[in-house]
């Protein structure tokens, strides 16, 4: 159909050319003499132009007819390659990996336009059926063509096989530079897996500019890489430099603060670790950070006690603040102030840790029966089993009001029955 359309266009062009020549040369048609081998042929200029155009149309028609079988064969091959590509991708999606690999390989060999997508999908099919060597062979079929595509695919296979160094080597290929967004994301992940989280963190700006990953994933990687880079700090100077370089909001994220605290304690920076925990808890309360703060045995105990008391006033339902404050009271052998805090902590879901501390306190006071009940409750709390009631201690201050608290940790009003003296 396209050949017939082109032929009609050429005929129309020839007729229009002849008509234009006729109009332009009507006053003087001109004379054209052709002499060849002793013979003379003469005609008007209009006729000569018309014959030349006709000869050109005839030559084009002959050439088109000669090339028609080759063009038809090329279109057939392209259509077959396209069909095999579609069938191969569908087979890959359905899990028919052997059939998908065969169809995609044929498509890649038949048409260079489909080669990148077909070879990549064939490599995925080979890797999915456990043939990593065959997958790399498909990618080696690229040769020097499509270096970035080949580098990204090799890096992805290496990352799936837990070979981040090989992934970095593949991504460093000169022909693949500059890396596209997918390559940058793989490079950052590979850096993080090789223990160079600081280098991965440094690529976050480029990843955001190129929108290599969704913002949710980038935010999660930012926290993870920042924490890992702090863990990897070789000395105190590097740790301080990396901590100060972090955005202010990131320095209140729980994994980042815990990483800094752990590394600072390992390097002997106890005061810096305490300050970072206090700053983070003042900015945003977090039970995990509070638990870490409550377990510390460094610094001024009175300073930590005042901090915990202030936080407990602001967050009265915090079991970790209660446990930390009770631990400080126990260190001062102030069992009378520590026991109500531990009982409140147990009520607020502190779990086995609060019961163990209660058991230790009762054991230190010589009340072995109540201590055994507390230790049993510690096991029950760990197993999510019902808690056993403790015996009533007439000598202890009543804490009935403290035991009944709402979801915010605020005590309910006492019932009239609670005000009657106990026998």
Secondary structure as a PSIPRED ss2 file (coil, helix, strand):
# PSIPRED VFORMAT (PSIPRED V4.0)

   1 X C   1.000  0.000  0.000
   2 X H   0.000  1.000  0.000
   3 X H   0.000  1.000  0.000
   4 X H   0.000  1.000  0.000
   5 X H   0.000  1.000  0.000
   6 X H   0.000  1.000  0.000
   7 X H   0.000  1.000  0.000
   8 X H   0.000  1.000  0.000
   9 X H   0.000  1.000  0.000
  10 X H   0.000  1.000  0.000
  11 X H   0.000  1.000  0.000
  12 X H   0.000  1.000  0.000
  13 X H   0.000  1.000  0.000
  14 X H   0.000  1.000  0.000
  15 X H   0.000  1.000  0.000
  16 X H   0.000  1.000  0.000
  17 X H   0.000  1.000  0.000
  18 X H   0.000  1.000  0.000
  19 X H   0.000  1.000  0.000
  20 X H   0.000  1.000  0.000
  21 X H   0.000  1.000  0.000
  22 X H   0.000  1.000  0.000
  23 X H   0.000  1.000  0.000
  24 X H   0.000  1.000  0.000
  25 X C   1.000  0.000  0.000
  26 X C   1.000  0.000  0.000
  27 X C   1.000  0.000  0.000
  28 X C   1.000  0.000  0.000
  29 X C   1.000  0.000  0.000
  30 X C   1.000  0.000  0.000
  31 X C   1.000  0.000  0.000
  32 X E   0.000  0.000  1.000
  33 X E   0.000  0.000  1.000
  34 X E   0.000  0.000  1.000
  35 X E   0.000  0.000  1.000
  36 X E   0.000  0.000  1.000
  37 X C   1.000  0.000  0.000
  38 X C   1.000  0.000  0.000
  39 X E   0.000  0.000  1.000
  40 X E   0.000  0.000  1.000
  41 X E   0.000  0.000  1.000
  42 X E   0.000  0.000  1.000
  43 X E   0.000  0.000  1.000
  44 X C   1.000  0.000  0.000
  45 X H   0.000  1.000  0.000
  46 X H   0.000  1.000  0.000
  47 X H   0.000  1.000  0.000
  48 X H   0.000  1.000  0.000
  49 X H   0.000  1.000  0.000
  50 X H   0.000  1.000  0.000
  51 X H   0.000  1.000  0.000
  52 X H   0.000  1.000  0.000
  53 X H   0.000  1.000  0.000
  54 X H   0.000  1.000  0.000
  55 X H   0.000  1.000  0.000
  56 X H   0.000  1.000  0.000
  57 X H   0.000  1.000  0.000
  58 X H   0.000  1.000  0.000
  59 X H   0.000  1.000  0.000
  60 X H   0.000  1.000  0.000
  61 X H   0.000  1.000  0.000
  62 X H   0.000  1.000  0.000
  63 X H   0.000  1.000  0.000
  64 X H   0.000  1.000  0.000
  65 X H   0.000  1.000  0.000
  66 X H   0.000  1.000  0.000
  67 X H   0.000  1.000  0.000
  68 X H   0.000  1.000  0.000
  69 X H   0.000  1.000  0.000
  70 X H   0.000  1.000  0.000
  71 X H   0.000  1.000  0.000
  72 X H   0.000  1.000  0.000
  73 X H   0.000  1.000  0.000
  74 X H   0.000  1.000  0.000
  75 X H   0.000  1.000  0.000
  76 X H   0.000  1.000  0.000
  77 X H   0.000  1.000  0.000
  78 X H   0.000  1.000  0.000
  79 X H   0.000  1.000  0.000
  80 X H   0.000  1.000  0.000
  81 X H   0.000  1.000  0.000
  82 X H   0.000  1.000  0.000
  83 X H   0.000  1.000  0.000
  84 X H   0.000  1.000  0.000
  85 X H   0.000  1.000  0.000
  86 X H   0.000  1.000  0.000
  87 X H   0.000  1.000  0.000
  88 X H   0.000  1.000  0.000
  89 X H   0.000  1.000  0.000
  90 X H   0.000  1.000  0.000
  91 X H   0.000  1.000  0.000
  92 X H   0.000  1.000  0.000
  93 X H   0.000  1.000  0.000
  94 X H   0.000  1.000  0.000
  95 X C   1.000  0.000  0.000
  96 X C   1.000  0.000  0.000
  97 X H   0.000  1.000  0.000
  98 X H   0.000  1.000  0.000
  99 X H   0.000  1.000  0.000
 100 X H   0.000  1.000  0.000
 101 X H   0.000  1.000  0.000
 102 X H   0.000  1.000  0.000
 103 X H   0.000  1.000  0.000
 104 X H   0.000  1.000  0.000
 105 X H   0.000  1.000  0.000
 106 X H   0.000  1.000  0.000
 107 X H   0.000  1.000  0.000
 108 X H   0.000  1.000  0.000
 109 X H   0.000  1.000  0.000
 110 X H   0.000  1.000  0.000
 111 X C   1.000  0.000  0.000
 112 X H   0.000  1.000  0.000
 113 X H   0.000  1.000  0.000
 114 X H   0.000  1.000  0.000
 115 X H   0.000  1.000  0.000
 116 X H   0.000  1.000  0.000
 117 X H   0.000  1.000  0.000
 118 X H   0.000  1.000  0.000
 119 X H   0.000  1.000  0.000
 120 X H   0.000  1.000  0.000
 121 X H   0.000  1.000  0.000
 122 X H   0.000  1.000  0.000
 123 X H   0.000  1.000  0.000
 124 X H   0.000  1.000  0.000
 125 X H   0.000  1.000  0.000
 126 X H   0.000  1.000  0.000
 127 X H   0.000  1.000  0.000
 128 X H   0.000  1.000  0.000
 129 X C   1.000  0.000  0.000
 130 X C   1.000  0.000  0.000
 131 X C   1.000  0.000  0.000
 132 X H   0.000  1.000  0.000
 133 X H   0.000  1.000  0.000
 134 X H   0.000  1.000  0.000
 135 X H   0.000  1.000  0.000
 136 X H   0.000  1.000  0.000
 137 X H   0.000  1.000  0.000
 138 X H   0.000  1.000  0.000
 139 X H   0.000  1.000  0.000
 140 X H   0.000  1.000  0.000
 141 X C   1.000  0.000  0.000
 142 X C   1.000  0.000  0.000
 143 X C   1.000  0.000  0.000
 144 X C   1.000  0.000  0.000
 145 X C   1.000  0.000  0.000
 146 X C   1.000  0.000  0.000
 147 X H   0.000  1.000  0.000
 148 X H   0.000  1.000  0.000
 149 X H   0.000  1.000  0.000
 150 X H   0.000  1.000  0.000
 151 X H   0.000  1.000  0.000
 152 X H   0.000  1.000  0.000
 153 X H   0.000  1.000  0.000
 154 X H   0.000  1.000  0.000
 155 X H   0.000  1.000  0.000
 156 X H   0.000  1.000  0.000
 157 X H   0.000  1.000  0.000
 158 X H   0.000  1.000  0.000
 159 X H   0.000  1.000  0.000
 160 X H   0.000  1.000  0.000
 161 X C   1.000  0.000  0.000
 162 X C   1.000  0.000  0.000
 163 X C   1.000  0.000  0.000
 164 X H   0.000  1.000  0.000
 165 X H   0.000  1.000  0.000
 166 X H   0.000  1.000  0.000
 167 X H   0.000  1.000  0.000
 168 X H   0.000  1.000  0.000
 169 X H   0.000  1.000  0.000
 170 X H   0.000  1.000  0.000
 171 X H   0.000  1.000  0.000
 172 X C   1.000  0.000  0.000
 173 X C   1.000  0.000  0.000
 174 X H   0.000  1.000  0.000
 175 X H   0.000  1.000  0.000
 176 X H   0.000  1.000  0.000
 177 X C   1.000  0.000  0.000
 178 X C   1.000  0.000  0.000
 179 X C   1.000  0.000  0.000
 180 X C   1.000  0.000  0.000
 181 X H   0.000  1.000  0.000
 182 X H   0.000  1.000  0.000
 183 X H   0.000  1.000  0.000
 184 X H   0.000  1.000  0.000
 185 X H   0.000  1.000  0.000
 186 X H   0.000  1.000  0.000
 187 X H   0.000  1.000  0.000
 188 X H   0.000  1.000  0.000
 189 X H   0.000  1.000  0.000
 190 X H   0.000  1.000  0.000
 191 X H   0.000  1.000  0.000
 192 X H   0.000  1.000  0.000
 193 X H   0.000  1.000  0.000
 194 X C   1.000  0.000  0.000
 195 X C   1.000  0.000  0.000
 196 X C   1.000  0.000  0.000
 197 X H   0.000  1.000  0.000
 198 X H   0.000  1.000  0.000
 199 X H   0.000  1.000  0.000
 200 X H   0.000  1.000  0.000
 201 X H   0.000  1.000  0.000
 202 X H   0.000  1.000  0.000
 203 X C   1.000  0.000  0.000
 204 X H   0.000  1.000  0.000
 205 X H   0.000  1.000  0.000
 206 X H   0.000  1.000  0.000
 207 X H   0.000  1.000  0.000
 208 X H   0.000  1.000  0.000
 209 X H   0.000  1.000  0.000
 210 X C   1.000  0.000  0.000
 211 X C   1.000  0.000  0.000
 212 X C   1.000  0.000  0.000
 213 X C   1.000  0.000  0.000
 214 X C   1.000  0.000  0.000
 215 X H   0.000  1.000  0.000
 216 X H   0.000  1.000  0.000
 217 X H   0.000  1.000  0.000
 218 X H   0.000  1.000  0.000
 219 X H   0.000  1.000  0.000
 220 X H   0.000  1.000  0.000
 221 X H   0.000  1.000  0.000
 222 X H   0.000  1.000  0.000
 223 X H   0.000  1.000  0.000
 224 X H   0.000  1.000  0.000
 225 X H   0.000  1.000  0.000
 226 X H   0.000  1.000  0.000
 227 X H   0.000  1.000  0.000
 228 X H   0.000  1.000  0.000
 229 X H   0.000  1.000  0.000
 230 X H   0.000  1.000  0.000
 231 X H   0.000  1.000  0.000
 232 X C   1.000  0.000  0.000
 233 X C   1.000  0.000  0.000
 234 X C   1.000  0.000  0.000
 235 X C   1.000  0.000  0.000
 236 X H   0.000  1.000  0.000
 237 X H   0.000  1.000  0.000
 238 X H   0.000  1.000  0.000
 239 X H   0.000  1.000  0.000
 240 X H   0.000  1.000  0.000
 241 X H   0.000  1.000  0.000
 242 X H   0.000  1.000  0.000
 243 X H   0.000  1.000  0.000
 244 X H   0.000  1.000  0.000
 245 X H   0.000  1.000  0.000
 246 X C   1.000  0.000  0.000
 247 X C   1.000  0.000  0.000
 248 X C   1.000  0.000  0.000
 249 X C   1.000  0.000  0.000
 250 X H   0.000  1.000  0.000
 251 X H   0.000  1.000  0.000
 252 X H   0.000  1.000  0.000
 253 X C   1.000  0.000  0.000
 254 X H   0.000  1.000  0.000
 255 X H   0.000  1.000  0.000
 256 X H   0.000  1.000  0.000
 257 X H   0.000  1.000  0.000
 258 X H   0.000  1.000  0.000
 259 X H   0.000  1.000  0.000
 260 X H   0.000  1.000  0.000
 261 X H   0.000  1.000  0.000
 262 X H   0.000  1.000  0.000
 263 X H   0.000  1.000  0.000
 264 X H   0.000  1.000  0.000
 265 X H   0.000  1.000  0.000
 266 X H   0.000  1.000  0.000
 267 X C   1.000  0.000  0.000
 268 X C   1.000  0.000  0.000
 269 X C   1.000  0.000  0.000
 270 X H   0.000  1.000  0.000
 271 X H   0.000  1.000  0.000
 272 X H   0.000  1.000  0.000
 273 X H   0.000  1.000  0.000
 274 X H   0.000  1.000  0.000
 275 X H   0.000  1.000  0.000
 276 X H   0.000  1.000  0.000
 277 X H   0.000  1.000  0.000
 278 X H   0.000  1.000  0.000
 279 X H   0.000  1.000  0.000
 280 X H   0.000  1.000  0.000
 281 X H   0.000  1.000  0.000
 282 X H   0.000  1.000  0.000
 283 X H   0.000  1.000  0.000
 284 X C   1.000  0.000  0.000
 285 X C   1.000  0.000  0.000
 286 X C   1.000  0.000  0.000
 287 X H   0.000  1.000  0.000
 288 X H   0.000  1.000  0.000
 289 X H   0.000  1.000  0.000
 290 X H   0.000  1.000  0.000
 291 X H   0.000  1.000  0.000
 292 X H   0.000  1.000  0.000
 293 X H   0.000  1.000  0.000
 294 X H   0.000  1.000  0.000
 295 X C   1.000  0.000  0.000
 296 X C   1.000  0.000  0.000
 297 X C   1.000  0.000  0.000
 298 X C   1.000  0.000  0.000
 299 X C   1.000  0.000  0.000
 300 X C   1.000  0.000  0.000
 301 X H   0.000  1.000  0.000
 302 X H   0.000  1.000  0.000
 303 X H   0.000  1.000  0.000
 304 X H   0.000  1.000  0.000
 305 X H   0.000  1.000  0.000
 306 X H   0.000  1.000  0.000
 307 X H   0.000  1.000  0.000
 308 X H   0.000  1.000  0.000
 309 X H   0.000  1.000  0.000
 310 X H   0.000  1.000  0.000
 311 X H   0.000  1.000  0.000
 312 X H   0.000  1.000  0.000
 313 X H   0.000  1.000  0.000
 314 X H   0.000  1.000  0.000
 315 X C   1.000  0.000  0.000
 316 X C   1.000  0.000  0.000
 317 X C   1.000  0.000  0.000
 318 X C   1.000  0.000  0.000
 319 X H   0.000  1.000  0.000
 320 X H   0.000  1.000  0.000
 321 X H   0.000  1.000  0.000
 322 X H   0.000  1.000  0.000
 323 X H   0.000  1.000  0.000
 324 X H   0.000  1.000  0.000
 325 X H   0.000  1.000  0.000
 326 X H   0.000  1.000  0.000
 327 X H   0.000  1.000  0.000
 328 X H   0.000  1.000  0.000
 329 X H   0.000  1.000  0.000
 330 X H   0.000  1.000  0.000
 331 X H   0.000  1.000  0.000
 332 X C   1.000  0.000  0.000
 333 X C   1.000  0.000  0.000
 334 X C   1.000  0.000  0.000
 335 X H   0.000  1.000  0.000
 336 X H   0.000  1.000  0.000
 337 X H   0.000  1.000  0.000
 338 X H   0.000  1.000  0.000
 339 X H   0.000  1.000  0.000
 340 X H   0.000  1.000  0.000
 341 X H   0.000  1.000  0.000
 342 X H   0.000  1.000  0.000
 343 X H   0.000  1.000  0.000
 344 X H   0.000  1.000  0.000
 345 X H   0.000  1.000  0.000
 346 X H   0.000  1.000  0.000
 347 X H   0.000  1.000  0.000
 348 X C   1.000  0.000  0.000
 349 X C   1.000  0.000  0.000
 350 X C   1.000  0.000  0.000
 351 X C   1.000  0.000  0.000
 352 X H   0.000  1.000  0.000
 353 X H   0.000  1.000  0.000
 354 X H   0.000  1.000  0.000
 355 X H   0.000  1.000  0.000
 356 X H   0.000  1.000  0.000
 357 X H   0.000  1.000  0.000
 358 X H   0.000  1.000  0.000
 359 X H   0.000  1.000  0.000
 360 X H   0.000  1.000  0.000
 361 X H   0.000  1.000  0.000
 362 X H   0.000  1.000  0.000
 363 X H   0.000  1.000  0.000
 364 X H   0.000  1.000  0.000
 365 X C   1.000  0.000  0.000
 366 X C   1.000  0.000  0.000
 367 X C   1.000  0.000  0.000
 368 X H   0.000  1.000  0.000
 369 X H   0.000  1.000  0.000
 370 X H   0.000  1.000  0.000
 371 X H   0.000  1.000  0.000
 372 X H   0.000  1.000  0.000
 373 X H   0.000  1.000  0.000
 374 X H   0.000  1.000  0.000
 375 X H   0.000  1.000  0.000
 376 X H   0.000  1.000  0.000
 377 X H   0.000  1.000  0.000
 378 X H   0.000  1.000  0.000
 379 X H   0.000  1.000  0.000
 380 X H   0.000  1.000  0.000
 381 X H   0.000  1.000  0.000
 382 X H   0.000  1.000  0.000
 383 X C   1.000  0.000  0.000
 384 X C   1.000  0.000  0.000
 385 X C   1.000  0.000  0.000
 386 X C   1.000  0.000  0.000
 387 X C   1.000  0.000  0.000
 388 X C   1.000  0.000  0.000
 389 X C   1.000  0.000  0.000
 390 X C   1.000  0.000  0.000
 391 X C   1.000  0.000  0.000
 392 X C   1.000  0.000  0.000
 393 X C   1.000  0.000  0.000
 394 X C   1.000  0.000  0.000
 395 X C   1.000  0.000  0.000
 396 X C   1.000  0.000  0.000
 397 X C   1.000  0.000  0.000
 398 X C   1.000  0.000  0.000
 399 X C   1.000  0.000  0.000
 400 X H   0.000  1.000  0.000
 401 X H   0.000  1.000  0.000
 402 X H   0.000  1.000  0.000
 403 X H   0.000  1.000  0.000
 404 X C   1.000  0.000  0.000
 405 X E   0.000  0.000  1.000
 406 X C   1.000  0.000  0.000
 407 X C   1.000  0.000  0.000
 408 X C   1.000  0.000  0.000
 409 X C   1.000  0.000  0.000
 410 X C   1.000  0.000  0.000
 411 X E   0.000  0.000  1.000
 412 X C   1.000  0.000  0.000
 413 X C   1.000  0.000  0.000
 414 X C   1.000  0.000  0.000
 415 X C   1.000  0.000  0.000
 416 X H   0.000  1.000  0.000
 417 X H   0.000  1.000  0.000
 418 X H   0.000  1.000  0.000
 419 X H   0.000  1.000  0.000
 420 X C   1.000  0.000  0.000
 421 X C   1.000  0.000  0.000
 422 X C   1.000  0.000  0.000
 423 X C   1.000  0.000  0.000
